[in-house]
Amino acid sequence: THALHSEPNGLDLSKLYRVVGDKGCQLRSTESIDSAPVAFLPRGSIVEVLQSRITPDLGLLSRRVLVRHVVSKQRSPSSRLTQGWASVQSWQGYVILSPLASLCYTNTRWGATRPV
């Protein structure tokens, strides 16, 4: 199934997420929620998850992920790279980042059954 998500340009769609939180997404310098802010990403931004962790005590996937966001200027060959730690969801269950692949299917008229 990995081959289905891999694009010719090297992007792995299973690692791409979209900022869906109404308030956007705060990136921080470390995994700690109290660490220094690095950047703020507005709703609709696309990020690539570089690293996620499993809590050793419980064996659960952490809500915090290391992400990379690339902003390309439309009229400029240069791009700006931002990297930091973000929450997939808040401790109250508010979703901040959602997998791009699942958004592609659920937000269409045809859903996952659309003919190719």
Disulfide bonds with the S-S distance in Angstrom:
none
